[in-house]
Amino acid sequence: MSGPALKLPPAPLSPLFLLAVVVAVGLNLRPPLATVGPLLESLRAATGMSYQAAGLLTTLPVMAMGALALGSAWVLRLGMRRGMSIGLVLILLASALRGVWAEPAGLLLSALAVGIGIALVQVLLPGVMKAGAPAAAGRLMSLYVTAIMAGAALTAALAPLLSAGLGWQATMALWALPVLPALLLWRRCAPALPAVAVAPTASGGVAVARRLRAWTLALYFGIGTSAYTLILAWYVPYYQQLGWSAQQAGLLLAGLTACEVAVGLAASWAVARWHDRRLLLVAVIAASLAGLACVVLAPLALAIPAMVLLGFGIGGLFPLTLVATLDHAGSPREAGVLVGFVQGVGYLIAGCMPFLAGGLRDALGGFEPAWMAMAGMMLVMLPMTWRLSPRSVLAYGAAAAATAAA
């Protein structure tokens, strides 16, 4: 008679294997969103969707990302193993759904489902990095953000070319394929990680929501991310409206995203040398404003300068805003609660922008009002930036510590 089975501990996780998992997952988090813009005119011609309704294909995923970031305590209770698997399966199935259900209802449902999947992964993957390679978590995070931007760039470049041969519907569904190897890699990685993550207490989120500076940071992040979602949804259709082909406009968006990748990597070097973040933030906001001015005033003659300026501005604004948020946190727990709140509220704000811009396009016949509205919002960021002085950051930290001790 055989004895009881011996339960062996999970094998240690190789850093290189974890890196492969992080990059493979990151590459799959933006193609379902980035594929919409280059294919939008074909999609609208086939489905009859208005510009505002088509804007929901970007709005719904971003809103889901915001809602689940605010509900991160619930997400974390799923555990890293189960939650990551559910997220990747949702991205895979929602992308595949677009190949068989091309009616507006099906496209909107797939957009919501893919947003929930992306949101689950974005909440849980930082914990995976910390658990799997604590000493290398910072480098993994940098490579993860780079992989996300690279996935968007590749999608923008390839989607019009693939659509020419396969059609828009098959091209949208095609992005389910690269999710499969990422899911398989994750399933190999998962047994080496804790099954359950510790959820932050609800009281921490309530305390953050009572602080004016937290709402200021959330609004700041929301405006900056609105520029990203606006570009992602409408940059390609705008240049198609001006006479460019889908392939040309898609390559322009790919170039802009490649600039974001380069600047995002450079930002990690810059923040180590400038502890007062305000000058860096003003520089990237100014670049974004200059890029928007080029797009409005001379979109064809200044297409390349606009691409570089917007890539520099938006690509730098995202990581710098998160760094400025982390500066306010005095502990890892405070950092998690504050960043979750800022990203949650910020994504809810940013998710509105593609929908509103589509409404402006339907009502006024052009995208220029949306670019001008975005420029006006970014001008508001300049006085907000100047309030993020090192002294005010220290004062926030002291007040948060006093509240926690009370």
Order of alpha helices (4+ residues) and beta strands (2+ residues): alpha-alpha-alpha-alpha-alpha-alpha-alpha-alpha-alpha-alpha-alpha-alpha-alpha-alpha-alpha-alpha-alpha-alpha
